[in-house]
Amino acid sequence: MVISIMAVLLSILIPALSGAREQARRALCSSNLHQWGLCVNLYAADNNEKLLDSLDIWAYSGGTPSVGGGFRYPYTCAMKKTYRNNSRFHSMFSLEAIGMYTPGCDVARNVIGGIWQCPSNNISIQQMMDDTKATHDSFLMQYAYFARVESWDLRSVSSGPESLGGRWHGDLLTGNRLRSSRLLMSDTISRWWVNGCWTYNHGQTGAHLYGQNWDPHPESDVPSLTGANQLYGDGHVEWKSTFVPALMEMEDDSQPRVFGGYVSAGGGLVDPCFFSEE
């Protein structure tokens, strides 16, 4: 009898404790993003109020899927300011440029941690950098960075042709200056076009990551995410739970997102990174 009562109590308490732990991690994640806002402000103050641009990974690495350039991978960080001595990329988001402003980062030794790590993600951001930096001299991040949207290809943040009722979502993202109403950074929510697997930090079954055998149970259909923290230009952070996973899985045009590139050989717009406008 006593054992049965204890079993019932545990069945009630364990989910509650698990939820409380995730709430605490979510709060720490919000604090991380707030500190990111301070870091971006410090960088801008030292650089004539100019912001770093989100990374155009294909142009940076000399690849071709980003036709004509202008597409961005907000959840990717370059290792160096330049690639192949091309000064064009000095203004793009890189460890060399922003690392000195972020706690827990040693640029000279390629060591990162601190605010680069979402507390809800059990994969080390250091491991993510070590595993991916060799591919394009850049690495995948657990937070996405959106800035200098005026320089992007219009298709990268479009929900379809205007003639079909589509909308350009660039007015929701940070431009050349920080604004309180414009999104600057957020938890990464993305989908890899190669295998359809999802990446996000906050979910009903924890975080999910595609690639590199990081995730023993990758998701490739409807994501079980619960939401994301979003940082705005004035430094405030909001928790957004208004994502509609079923529509995201269908790549419905009502879900705001940034496309990483355009693959002409039947791929179309690929590698969406989602955010919330509500």
Sequence and secondary structure as in RCSB ss.txt:
>XXXX:A:sequence
MVISIMAVLLSILIPALSGAREQARRALCSSNLHQWGLCVNLYAADNNEKLLDSLDIWAYSGGTPSVGGGFRYPY
TCAMKKTYRNNSRFHSMFSLEAIGMYTPGCDVARNVIGGIWQCPSNNISIQQMMDDTKATHDSFLMQYAYFARVE
SWDLRSVSSGPESLGGRWHGDLLTGNRLRSSRLLMSDTISRWWVNGCWTYNHGQTGAHLYGQNWDPHPESDVPSL
TGANQLYGDGHVEWKSTFVPALMEMEDDSQPRVFGGYVSAGGGLVDPCFFSEE
>XXXX:A:secstr
 HHHHHHHHHHHHHHHHHHHHHHHHHHHHHHHHHHHHHHHHHHHHHTTT   B   HHHHHT SSBTTS    TT
EEESSS BTTBGGGGGB BHHHHGGGSTT BGGGTB  GGGS TT  S HHHHHHHHHHHHSEEE SEEE   GG
GS GGGGBSS GGGT  BGGGGB  SS  TTSEEEEE EEE TTT  EEES BTT  B  STT  SS   SS  B
  EEEEETTS EEEE    HHHHHTT TTS EEEEEEETTTTEEEEEEE    
